[in-house]
Amino acid sequence: MKIIDCTLRDGGYHTKWNFDKDFLDSYFNLLKLNPYLESEIGYKRHSLSVDDSSLGKLAFCNSSFLNYLEKFNLKNKLWIMIDVKELKELGLSSSDYLDNLSIFKDSLMPLKSIRLAVSLENLTYAISLSKELIKRNYEVAINIMNIFNRDINDIKLGLKQIQNLSISRIYFADSEGIGTPFKLTNLITNIQPLLNEEIDLGFHAHNNNGMAIAWCLEPIAKNISACDGSFLGFGRGAGNASTESLIAFFKELTPLQCSRIMDFIEKFIKPLQNKYNWGSKLETIIGSKFKLNQTQLINFLEPQQFTNLEKVSAIYKYDSFRNKIIKEEKSFLSVKNNIENQTVLIIAPGKTMQDRSFSDSVLTYIREFKPVVIEINVVNCLDNFEPRITCVNSIERLCQILSRERIEPNFFLTSKKRIKSLIIENKEKSKVDFFDMNLFNNRFDDEQLSHSVCVALGYSEIKKAKNIIIAGVDGEESLASRFSLVQRAIDNISKNVPLYSFTPTRHTVPLKLIHSII
């Protein structure tokens, strides 16, 4: 059994791929002591898709980091991951994309293996990228995501497309953490005739339902050639299978190897677990029953402004909403433009707005200067403030809004027709204004239209705001790409409308602290 440790790559979602030298030195020395253990050390990303300066070197695995690696003279197989969606979004050819990433023959030494994370919808991009990487003398694995949330016929069609590629492995990723030994056995039985015996079959588990290593039971494991883990399951949401458990199942360790793994976990991983609190819990198991992926799970459970009851209620509401059939486009009450030539204050639920010194000052400013207030999703200090616009652009966030008892806003704002209809269906007297991207001359891409801060900024410009102030837009998004979405929107809007921030932020925007005004 080949075991691939993803502590750095998957755990990097918590640390933004920042690990100190002591951690990395100890980690790679541990690999050296365990040469059978493969490692996925991070990502290779294009600078045009991510411009977050807080990301560490393992988010890009550039030449300076690879040079640092060489000193360990590792015999372990090392991998990096590429998210195929990035190639699609940039619209580059596979050759140009790899050139821009500086991935040429032997340019990533001592690393020779690349894994492509891909959804079935984007498989053609992965195929093109695989062929180009193989030309450049790299070992390639394809990692198919959301495997237990896909129709078996779609999976079979995808396997037919890639079975004749010269790749070394096909991974199935249980993105929602809903897998069981029965489901995996059933999947493998169904696809067995399509598997190329020369290509290893790998499995990447998430621990939402607490069963990330249950597949190790015989006879299922006989069908798997490679498996992923991370120390203590270090990863997003509920985390992964634990590398140490996989090693215990499939390898024979010397006392020295065992003790060094224990020491590394005790010194470096346990403090991180205390800080980030990943792992399988009641709420993650409930999430797995509703087939929530790691990003959705984080969206429901991470926000600190909600009680446990509100978080779980939102998950249950989401399950009833996402497959709800809305028979007809509901009419909605028109909203008068009260923004023209007004100051717009966009308030997001960042950590700064959970600080009473900032939130109290912002409320004082609202009372004294009476700006138009646009709330992003749910901001605690606005629960009892009626004259606001609440901007929501995901069903998850709408479920959180509807799971809290609070004063109804003047109206809701969304760029999603389905959300507009769900609001009207659940709150018949509510007003909803719809942000139509066509009115914005297509200056935002689809991802920006799904981000409430971007929508609020664009809406304020369209409605001819005099100036725009942001508060609580801290730039601390858990997904690096979302930082870029907001920064691009800020850069875009600020060309036409004066824009500044009342609260500290990592975004590049003029700062005028609220405390200097109130």
N, C-alpha and C positions, 0 to 999 in steps of 0.2 A: 504494500500500500504506500503510495506516494503522499506525503503530508506537506501541505503548503501553509506556512504561517503567514497570516495577514495582519499581524499586530500593528505594523507601521502604516499600511495602506488603509485598513478599515478603522483602526483606532484613531487615525489622523483626522477623521471627521470631528472628533471631539477637540483635538489640540490644534486644528487647522494645519496639520502636518508639521508642527513645530515640536521637535524633540531635542533636548540639550545633549551636549557632547558626551556626558557621563552615561546617559541612557543609551545613546547609539553605540558607544564603545562597548558597553556591557552586552548589548543585544548582539552585535556582530561577533564578539568573542564567544557568546553562547552558541551562535550558529557554527562557529569554527569547531567547537567541541562536539557538535551534533551534525556531522556532515551529511547525514541522510535527510535532514530537514530542509525543505525548500522554503523560500521566502519571497513574498510579494512586497516590495519595499516602498511603493508609492505610485504616483500617477505621472504620466507625461501629458502636459496640457499646452494648448496654444494660447499665447498671451492675448490674442484678440478676444478670446471667449471669457477670460478671467483676468481682471485687473485689480484684484484685491491684494494690497501690499502687505496684509497681515499673514498671508499664506507662507508657510515654511518651505524649506528646500525640497522636502519629499512630495510636495504638490506638483513639482516640475521635474525633479530628478535631473538637474542640469549637470554640465560637465564637471563643475567644481565638487559636487557631491559624489559623482562617480569616481573622481580622482581620489577622494577621501576613502572610498570603499576599497580601492585597490590595495591599500596598505595591509588589509587583513588577509590577503591571499586566500580567499575562501574557496573551498571545493563545492560548496552548496550551489544548487541551481537558484538563480535570482530572477525574479519577474518584475515587470512594471505593468500597469494597466492603462489602457486608453479607452475612454468613453466614446463609442462610435457616434453617438448623437452629436458630438462636437463637430465631426467631419461633415455631417449632414447640414448643420446649422451654418457653418462657415461657407458652404457651397464650393469648396475646393476639390480638385481632383485628388485621388489618393496619393499620387506622386508629389504634387505640390504641397499637400498637407504634411507628409513625412519630411519633405525638404525643410519646411518651415519649423518643424520640431527638431531639426538636426539629427534625424534618424537615418544615418547612412550605414553602409556596411562597416561593422566593427566600431561605430562611433559611440556606442553605449558600453563599451567594455568597462568592467568585467561582466556586464549583463548581456545575455544573448536571447532572452525569452520575453515575449510580450503577450499579454492577455487582452482580448477585446471584449468589453462589456457591451451587450447589445440586446435590444428587444427584437422580437420576431419581425415587427414592422420594418425595422431598419437593417435586416439581414443582408440585403444586397450591398449596402455600404461596407459591412463587415467582410463580405466575400472579396470585394474589390481591394480593401485594405490588406486582407490576408495575403492575397496574391502579390501585392507590391512589397510587403514585408518579407515574404519568402524569397523574393528576388534579391532582397538586400541581406539575405543570409541569416534571418531571425527565425527562431522557433516560435510558432503561433498557436495559441489556444483561443477558442471562442467560448465565451461565457453567456449563455442564454438566460435572461432574467425572467422573473415572474412565472416560473415553470408550472407551478401547481394552480395557477390562475388562468391557464390557457386551455383552449380546446385541443384535444388530442390530435385531431386532424390537422390543425395548424402546426403543431409540433412536428408531426410526420412530414408535412410539406417542407418545413424548414430544414429538417435533417436530410431530406433528399437533395436539397440545394447545396449542402456543405459536405456531404459524405465523401466526395471525391477530391476535396481539397487536400493539399499536402500539409495539413495541420497535425499537431501532436495530440491535442485533447479537445473534447467537447465537454464543457461544464454546464450543469443545470443548477441555477441559483433559485433557492426557495426564498424569494424576495419578501414575501409576506410572513414567513415563519409559520406556515400552516401544514408543513409536511408531517407525515406519519410513516412508519414502516410499511403499512398497507398501501398508502398512496404511492410511495416510491417503488415498491414491488410491482404494483399495477402498471405504473408508467413504463418501467423497464420491460415488462412482459409485452406491452403493446408496441414498443419501438424496436425490440430486439432484432427483428428481421432487417431493419434499416441501418443498423450500426455497422460501421466499418471496423473490422477486428484490429486493424493497424492503428486506430485512433483510440486513445484512452478515454474512458468515461469518468468525469469528475463530478463532485457534488459540493455545493456551497450552501451551508445551512444557516438560517437565522433562528434565534432561540425564543421567538415570541411565545410559542406554546410550550416551552420548556422541554422540547424533544429534539434539540439540535444534534444530539449524538445517538438518538434512538436507532437510527439506520445502521449503526455499527453491529446490531444484532445479526447473527447468522439466520438465514442464508443471504440476506440482502447484500451484505458487504462484499460477497463474492463477485457481484456484478459491477462494483465500483473499483476503479484503479487509482483514483486520486481524490483527496478530500482537503477541504480548507478548514482552518481554525484560527484562533488568535488567543494569546495567553489570557486566561480568565474570561475568554469570550469577548475581549475588548473590541467594541464596535458600536455603531449607531443603534438607538432604540433598545431593544432587548439584547443586542449583541449577537455573537456567533457561537458556534461550537467551540469548546475550549481546546486549544492546541495540546495542553498537557494531558487531557483526557484521551485524545486521539493517539498521542504517543504511548500512553499506558495501555491502550487496547492493542495497538499494532506493532509496537517496537519493544525490544529488550534493551533496557538501560543499565549502564554500570552505576554503581553508587555515586561516582563523581558526577556523571551526567545528571542524574536525578537531583542531587543536592544543588547543583548550579542552577537548574531550572527553578527549584524551590526558592533559592536565594534571589534570583532575578524577579520572580513574581512578588516576593515579599517586599523587596526594596523599591521596585519601580511601578508595578502594575496595581498593587493594592491601594497605594495612595491615589492613583488615578481613578480607581473604582469608587473610592470614598468621595471623590470630587464630582464625578460625572454620573454615578449611580446607574449604570447600565445593568441589564440582567432581566431574566424572566420574572414577572410578577403577575398578580391577579389581573391588573389592567391590561398587560400585554397579552395575556392568554385570551381575555375578552376580545381584544383587538384582532387576534389571530382568527377567532371564530367568525369575525366579520371581514376577514381577508384584507386587513389594512397592511400596506407595505411600510417600510421603515420610516419614510418621509412623512406619511400620513400619521403614523403612530406618534412621531415627534411633534407634529402639528397639534395633535390633540392633548398630549400629556406634558409637553415642555412649558407652555405659557404659565407664568406664575400668578397671573391675575385671576385664575379660576380656582374654585374649590374642587375637591375630588368628585363631589356629586355633580358639579357642572361639567367636568371633564368626561365622566362616564356617561352622563345623560346625553352629551353631544355625540359620543360614539354610537349610542343606540339610535339617536335621531338620524345620524348619517346613514346608518344601514337602511332605514326606512325611506330616506330621500334619494339615494343614488340610483336606484332602479325604478323610482316612481315614474309612472307614465303620466305626462301632462297632455291631456287630449287636445287642447287647443291653446293657442297663444292668448293669454289673458290680457284684457285691456287694463290700462293703469292710468291713474290720475296724472294729469300734466303738472309739471313743476315750474313755477315762475322763476325766472333768472334774477336772483337777489345778490349776485356776485359782482356784476359789472361795476368797475371803479371802486370796489371794496377791497380791504385787506382780508386775505384768506389765511387762516391759521390751521395747518394740517397737523393733527396730533396722533402719533403712533404709540403703541404700548411698549416702547423700549424701556430698558432698565432705568433710564434717567427720569421717566415719567412715573416710576414706582418710588422715586425719592420724593418725600413730602415737600422738601424745600423747593423743588422744581414744580411739582404739580400744584402746590398752593399758590406759587407765584404766577403760574400760567392761568389759573382760575381768576386771580386778582386782575390780571391783564384783560381777560375776557370781559369781566364785569365793568372795567373802566373804559376800555377802548371799543368793545362790541364788534370784534371781527366776525367774519363768517367762519364758523368752526366746522371742519371736516374731520370726523373721527375715523381712524383706521381700525376696522374690526371692533374690538372692545377695549376701551381705555377706562380703567376703574374710576378715575376722578370725574368722569362724565356720566356716570350712571344716573345721576339725578338732574342732568342738564338737558332740557328739552330742545332748545333752539340749536340743533346741530344736524349735520348731514353724516350718516354712517355709511362708509364705503366698504363694501365686501365683494370679493371676487373669487371665492372658492366655497364649495359646499361645506367643507370642513369648518371654515370660519363662520358661515351662516348658521350651522348647527350650534356652535358655541354661543353665538348671539342669542339664538332662540331658546337656549337652555338657561339663560340668566334672567332673573326678574329685575327689570330696569325701566326707566321712563322711555317711552317711544320717541325716536328722533323726529324732527320735522319731515325728513324723508331719507330714503336709502339711495345709494349710488352704486351702480355696478356696470361692468362691461359685458356681463354674461346674460344672455336671454333666459337661460334656464333658471338662474338665480333670481332674476326679476320675477319670473312666474311663480317660483317657490315662495318668495316673500309675499306676493299678493295672495297666494292660496292659503298661507298660514296666518297672514295678518291682513285681512281684507280691507281694512281702512287705511292701510299704509300707502304712502306715496313713494314711487320709485322713479328716479331719473336714470336714463340709460346712456352710457358713454359709448357712442358709435365711433369706431376707429376711422370710418370713412370721413367723418367730419374733421378728423385730425390729420388728414392728408397722408395717412399711413406712416406717420413718423415714429410710431411704436411698433415693435414686433409682437408676435403672439404671446411670448413669455412676459413681456412688459404689460400687456393687457390683462394678464392674470395676476399682476402684483398691485395691490390696492394703493400703495404709495404712488406708483407710476400713474395709475388711473386718476387719483386725486390731483396730481400735478397737471396732467393733461387737461382734465376737466376745468381746472381753475384758469388755465390759459384760454381755452375755448370760450369760457364765460366772461373773459375780459377782466380778470382780477387786476387791481391796481398794483398789488405786490403780494408775494407769498412768503409766509413764515412756516418753518417746520419745527416740530418739537417731538422728542422721543424717537426720531429717526436716527438711531444710534449707529447703524452700519455694522451691527453685530449678528447678522443673519447666520444661521447654522450652516447653510449651503453657500459656498463661495460664489457661485454663479449669480445668486440673488443680490449680492452686493453690487455686482457689475450692472445689473438691470436698473437698479435705483440710481447709481451714479450716472449712467448714460442719460436717464430721464432728467436728472438735475442739470446736467450739462446742456441738454436740449432746451429745456424750458427757460433756463436762466438767460439764454440769449435774447429772449423777448420780454420777460417779466422779472423785475427785481426779486431776488430770492435769497433768504438767509435763514440761519437756524438759531432758535432760542436756547437750545441745549447742546452740550458737547456731542460731537459726532465724528466718526472716522471718515465720513464722506467729505469730499472737497467742495466746500460751500462756505461763504462768509459767515462768521459766527458773531452774533450779537446777543450775549447771554441775557436771559430774562431778568437776572438779578441786577443788571445795570440799568434796567428800565423801571422796575417796580421797587 
